[in-house]
Amino acid sequence: MREFGRRYSRYYDALYSEKDYEKECDYLEALFAKFSQIRVRRILDVACGTGGHAIPLATRGYDILARDLSGSMLEFARRKIEEAGLGNKVRLQKLDMRSFHESGKFDACICMFAAIGYLSRQEEVLDALRTMRRYVKAGGLLVFDCWNGLAVLTLKPSRRLRRIHRDGLMMTRSAIPQLDMVQNLCKVKYDIVVNGDSRESTKFSEIHTMRYFFPEDLRFLLKLSRFKLVSFHPFLEPTHEVGTKDWNVTTVAIADQ
């Protein structure tokens, strides 16, 4: 039940079809304009998945290097990039977000859809942030979203069931969480059933372990990584203060000189 295996990757875009990537890219561009000390044209997209952010950003004229650890997710991203005719604007690499591979400097680094939470140990998070810092030009930005520990411990994760109808398929996904408040982790078991035109159903499971973060922990980790925190706000709401009911939050940090 490895995270983002081939079957999960195949249905990933359908399972998250409610995500408005264009709106999220509008939001990213607003953050670039407000906080970056340099013009953002070249972006490193870490844990890019199937290219949900990379493709619309490339369409808007940015040069993108998109990376993911899952070969299956990259395979689907590659198909979408080719279909969009963006092969000259988006490069793909299969790499862990903690791994450095010389590719020059970037004006901004993004790590979206709470992907940084897949690093279950704090040391791994620090390794990833330090690696990202090596890629970002001084004055450039790091933008990532994550689970807010204040909300996780207030609201508590609960069992959820979703049914999605898309492209002639009916998908049912159940999520069963298990909270570990000592290690700031939430282990979620996903059971997915896909029904199509045939009588046979596709059934599979994955376990995703997510780390949640507290504001001062993030500030300290960023400082150790030579980033300066400039904004910590609810996802998509940069003018609001983070509260105990804001499950998903965005961190914006500037690369120090």
Stockholm file with secondary structure:
# STOCKHOLM 1.0

chainA/1-257         MREFGRRYSRYYDALYSEKDYEKECDYLEALFAKFSQIRVRRILDVACGTGGHAIPLATRGYDILARDLSGSMLEFARRKIEEAGLGNKVRLQKLDMRSFHESGKFDACICMFAAIGYLSRQEEVLDALRTMRRYVKAGGLLVFDCWNGLAVLTLKPSRRLRRIHRDGLMMTRSAIPQLDMVQNLCKVKYDIVVNGDSRESTKFSEIHTMRYFFPEDLRFLLKLSRFKLVSFHPFLEPTHEVGTKDWNVTTVAIADQ
#=GR chainA/1-257 SS CCTTCHHHHHHHHHHTTTCCHHHHHHHHHHHHHHHCSSCCCEEEEETCTTTTTHHHHHHTTCEEEEEESCHHHHHHHHHHHHHTTCTTTEEEEECCTTCCCCCCCEEEEEECTTGGGGCCSHHHHHHHHHHHHHHEEEEEEEEEEEEEHHHHHHHCCCCEEEEEEETTEEEEEEEEEEEETTTTEEEEEEEEEEECSSSCEEEEEEEEEEEEECHHHHHHHHHHTTEEEEEEEETTCTTSCCCTTCCEEEEEEEECC
#=GC SS_cons         CCTTCHHHHHHHHHHTTTCCHHHHHHHHHHHHHHHCSSCCCEEEEETCTTTTTHHHHHHTTCEEEEEESCHHHHHHHHHHHHHTTCTTTEEEEECCTTCCCCCCCEEEEEECTTGGGGCCSHHHHHHHHHHHHHHEEEEEEEEEEEEEHHHHHHHCCCCEEEEEEETTEEEEEEEEEEEETTTTEEEEEEEEEEECSSSCEEEEEEEEEEEEECHHHHHHHHHHTTEEEEEEEETTCTTSCCCTTCCEEEEEEEECC
//
